[in-house]
Amino acid sequence: MITKYGYDVVGVVVLIVLIGSLATWLTLDARLLRWLIPGVLLAILLFTLYFFRDPDRSTPAGDNLVIAPADGEVILIRDLHDNEYLHADAVQVSIFMSPLNVHVNRFPISGRVGYFRYFPGEYLVAYEEKSSLRNERTHIGVENQRVKVLFKQVAGFVARRIVADVKEGDTAVAGGRFGMIRFGSRVDVLVPRSAALSLKQGDRTVAGETVLAVVR
């Protein structure tokens, strides 16, 4: 299945492939080029379809679970005090998504979207810790009766567009899709320090399935 957040890009690439292949066959006499150029265009289309794939996921049940919002690798775990939304001591878990990961993002908990902010910024490499403060990003806070979670979509060096189909007051469902970051990026998740983490740096996550933390 292809995510709705990529329909526009896929549509443009399909048109380019069709027009480019037709033009190649009508204007070029060299047999090698008549096959090579459409082959390259087809490879670009296949990569685009692969990038915008959106597989179904089985989200674990439990109102005390915080679920990973992104596919990728845990590149950073650190303690901090959050004055933006949690207003408490917290743990930040940063997940890096390479261009080969599924890029559809999912809500980590069920509840009410109580906070949403968009920040324009730079496009530093998402692996760098300062990208969380200087890059283009969205900050989304969700809360329920048990916990508040803040998570950030951070654009990377290649990623140039963040999609967040979210507004304050929306109802969030754990594992439900809410957006994506196109072509490589990072997601930071802030949970209360009292929560017990279920992973460590270097682990890989699956959005909507991997348990990131358990709320005590």
RODO-2510 file (C-alpha; in nm, 4 decimals, decimal comma):
residues 216
     n   res          X          Y          Z
     1     m     0,0000     0,0000     0,0000
     2     i     0,1190     0,3528    -0,0827
     3     t     0,0692     0,6251     0,1764
     4     k    -0,1690     0,9083     0,0937
     5     y     0,1091     1,1481     0,1921
     6     g     0,2988     1,0449    -0,1219
     7     y     0,0253     1,0436    -0,3855
     8     d     0,1404     1,3750    -0,5341
     9     v     0,5043     1,2699    -0,5658
    10     v     0,4198     0,9269    -0,7072
    11     g     0,1829     1,0856    -0,9587
    12     v     0,4501     1,3259    -1,0832
    13     v     0,7090     1,0481    -1,1134
    14     v     0,4650     0,8274    -1,3086
    15     l     0,4052     1,1128    -1,5560
    16     i     0,7796     1,1722    -1,5934
    17     v     0,8390     0,8022    -1,6604
    18     l     0,5613     0,7811    -1,9209
    19     i     0,6521     1,1035    -2,1005
    20     g     1,0257     1,0422    -2,0817
    21     s     0,9993     0,6859    -2,2096
    22     l     0,7689     0,7848    -2,4944
    23     a     0,9911     1,0754    -2,5951
    24     t     1,2960     0,8473    -2,5893
    25     w     1,1375     0,5944    -2,8225
    26     l     1,0109     0,8625    -3,0620
    27     t     1,3249     1,0763    -3,0836
    28     l     1,6281     0,8504    -3,0344
    29     d     1,7618     0,6048    -3,2887
    30     a     2,0292     0,4457    -3,0689
    31     r     1,8836     0,1166    -2,9503
    32     l     2,0895     0,1150    -2,6296
    33     l     1,9584     0,4539    -2,5193
    34     r     1,6023     0,3629    -2,6125
    35     w     1,6204     0,0883    -2,3497
    36     l     1,8616     0,2467    -2,1010
    37     i     1,6763     0,5736    -2,0379
    38     p     1,3341     0,4113    -1,9778
    39     g     1,5103     0,1562    -1,7548
    40     v     1,6611     0,4326    -1,5405
    41     l     1,3245     0,6101    -1,5208
    42     l     1,1561     0,2864    -1,4188
    43     a     1,4157     0,2331    -1,1443
    44     i     1,3385     0,5823    -1,0101
    45     l     0,9679     0,4987    -1,0076
    46     l     1,0274     0,1708    -0,8226
    47     f     1,2354     0,3493    -0,5577
    48     t     0,9621     0,6126    -0,5182
    49     l     0,6973     0,3442    -0,4685
    50     y     0,9264     0,1683    -0,2201
    51     f     0,9897     0,4882    -0,0257
    52     f     0,6210     0,5736     0,0065
    53     r     0,5141     0,2240     0,1095
    54     d     0,2776     0,2097     0,4045
    55     p     0,2439    -0,1419     0,5492
    56     d    -0,0187    -0,2284     0,8074
    57     r     0,1075    -0,2641     1,1632
    58     s    -0,0226    -0,4463     1,4727
    59     t    -0,0031    -0,2096     1,7682
    60     p     0,0323    -0,3690     2,1169
    61     a    -0,2615    -0,3007     2,3469
    62     g    -0,2089    -0,1239     2,6780
    63     d    -0,2760     0,2307     2,7952
    64     n     0,0556     0,2261     2,9832
    65     l     0,2638     0,1663     2,6686
    66     v     0,4472     0,4286     2,4640
    67     i     0,4884     0,3016     2,1075
    68     a     0,7658     0,4025     1,8683
    69     p     0,6337     0,6645     1,6218
    70     a     0,8928     0,5885     1,3534
    71     d     1,0909     0,3115     1,1878
    72     g     1,4657     0,3411     1,2249
    73     e     1,7624     0,3221     1,4612
    74     v     1,7816     0,4616     1,8130
    75     i     2,0773     0,6992     1,7893
    76     l     2,0435     0,8878     2,1171
    77     i     1,8973     0,8438     2,4648
    78     r     1,9468     1,1266     2,7124
    79     d     1,7977     1,2812     3,0246
    80     l     1,6730     1,6389     3,0199
    81     h     1,4155     1,8714     3,1697
    82     d     1,1357     1,9653     2,9296
    83     n     0,9887     2,3128     2,9768
    84     e     0,7885     2,3070     2,6552
    85     y     0,5090     2,0583     2,7146
    86     l     0,5811     1,7949     2,9797
    87     h     0,7144     2,0546     3,2287
    88     a     0,9011     1,7768     3,4054
    89     d     1,2175     1,5689     3,4000
    90     a     1,2135     1,3569     3,0870
    91     v     1,4032     1,1086     2,8736
    92     q     1,4590     1,1816     2,5046
    93     v     1,4763     0,8912     2,2601
    94     s     1,5903     0,9874     1,9092
    95     i     1,5137     0,7621     1,6125
    96     f     1,6969     0,8129     1,2827
    97     m     1,5147     0,7138     0,9629
    98     s     1,7310     0,6385     0,6612
    99     p     1,5867     0,6730     0,3066
   100     l     1,5289     0,2948     0,3111
   101     n     1,3014     0,2975     0,6169
   102     v     0,9231     0,3292     0,6099
   103     h     0,8682     0,7019     0,6701
   104     v     0,5040     0,7106     0,7792
   105     n     0,4843     0,8349     1,1391
   106     r     0,2360     0,7046     1,3972
   107     f     0,1018     0,8290     1,7289
   108     p     0,2931     0,6842     2,0284
   109     i    -0,0060     0,6935     2,2658
   110     s    -0,3811     0,7387     2,2549
   111     g    -0,5269     1,0605     2,3890
   112     r    -0,5827     1,4229     2,2987
   113     v    -0,3438     1,6334     2,0917
   114     g    -0,2779     1,9121     2,3380
   115     y     0,0124     2,0839     2,1641
   116     f     0,1294     2,1504     1,8081
   117     r     0,4013     2,3845     1,6862
   118     y     0,5871     2,4213     1,3553
   119     f     0,9403     2,5616     1,3501
   120     p     1,1150     2,6633     1,0250
   121     g     1,4877     2,6030     1,0285
   122     e     1,7977     2,4543     0,8744
   123     y     1,8647     2,1118     0,7218
   124     l     2,1595     1,9788     0,9165
   125     v     2,2367     1,6068     0,9062
   126     a     1,9718     1,4451     1,1270
   127     y     2,2363     1,2418     1,3134
   128     e     2,3684     1,5637     1,4711
   129     e     2,2205     1,6359     1,8137
   130     k     2,1849     2,0088     1,7383
   131     s     1,9487     1,9260     1,4501
   132     s     1,6732     1,8910     1,7141
   133     l     1,7107     2,2614     1,7906
   134     r     1,8110     2,4138     1,4561
   135     n     1,6390     2,2108     1,1816
   136     e     1,2898     2,2514     1,0408
   137     r     1,0583     2,0519     1,2665
   138     t     0,7151     2,0033     1,4203
   139     h     0,6513     1,9447     1,7899
   140     i     0,3415     1,7436     1,8844
   141     g     0,2184     1,6758     2,2357
   142     v    -0,0382     1,4088     2,3228
   143     e    -0,1804     1,3440     2,6683
   144     n    -0,4209     1,1096     2,8399
   145     q    -0,5085     1,0315     3,1994
   146     r    -0,1835     0,8442     3,2561
   147     v     0,0899     1,0252     3,0655
   148     k     0,1985     1,3174     2,8473
   149     v     0,4353     1,2564     2,5536
   150     l     0,6078     1,5111     2,3301
   151     f     0,7466     1,4002     1,9954
   152     k     0,9246     1,5955     1,7236
   153     q     0,9466     1,5402     1,3488
   154     v     1,2892     1,6760     1,2507
   155     a     1,3836     1,7332     0,8867
   156     g     1,7291     1,6133     0,7837
   157     f     1,9889     1,6984     0,5204
   158     v     1,7944     1,5196     0,2466
   159     a     1,4420     1,5583     0,3878
   160     r     1,2832     1,8797     0,2663
   161     r     0,9220     1,8442     0,3649
   162     i     0,7478     1,7483     0,6866
   163     v     0,3876     1,6316     0,6652
   164     a     0,1871     1,6484     0,9893
   165     d    -0,1883     1,6045     0,9509
   166     v    -0,2467     1,7155     1,3106
   167     k    -0,4026     2,0032     1,5014
   168     e    -0,4642     2,0757     1,8669
   169     g    -0,7792     1,9111     1,9949
   170     d    -0,7541     1,6091     1,7638
   171     t    -0,8025     1,2605     1,9050
   172     a    -0,4894     1,0460     1,8763
   173     v    -0,4984     0,6663     1,8599
   174     a    -0,1793     0,4761     1,9449
   175     g    -0,0348     0,3364     1,6225
   176     g    -0,2548     0,5594     1,4061
   177     r    -0,0922     0,7405     1,1136
   178     f    -0,0526     1,1172     1,1383
   179     g     0,2140     1,2157     0,8834
   180     m     0,5642     1,1549     0,7491
   181     i     0,8976     1,3169     0,6702
   182     r     1,0126     1,2808     0,3122
   183     f     1,3513     1,1274     0,2264
   184     g     1,5463     1,0700     0,5457
   185     s     1,4939     1,2304     0,8840
   186     r     1,4662     1,1951     1,2605
   187     v     1,1987     1,1709     1,5296
   188     d     1,2620     1,2661     1,8933
   189     v     1,0296     1,1276     2,1612
   190     l     1,0196     1,2747     2,5112
   191     v     0,8634     1,0648     2,7880
   192     p     0,8548     1,1251     3,1661
   193     r     1,1707     1,0110     3,3393
   194     s     0,9614     0,7800     3,5581
   195     a     0,8734     0,5695     3,2508
   196     a     1,0737     0,2489     3,2034
   197     l     1,2471     0,2394     2,8652
   198     s     1,2125    -0,0835     2,6675
   199     l     1,5050    -0,0272     2,4319
   200     k     1,8616     0,0978     2,4209
   201     q     2,0829     0,2953     2,1869
   202     g     2,1509     0,1025     1,8670
   203     d     1,8188    -0,0838     1,8737
   204     r     1,5903    -0,0688     1,5718
   205     t     1,2265     0,0321     1,5947
   206     v     0,9113    -0,0408     1,3960
   207     a     0,6542     0,2387     1,3993
   208     g     0,3285     0,1355     1,5574
   209     e     0,4709    -0,1902     1,6934
   210     t     0,7885    -0,1456     1,8992
   211     v     0,7274    -0,0614     2,2650
   212     l     0,9463     0,2384     2,3458
   213     a     0,8589     0,2727     2,7137
   214     v     0,6224     0,1505     2,9835
   215     v     0,4544     0,4098     3,2045
   216     r     0,4748     0,3216     3,5724
***
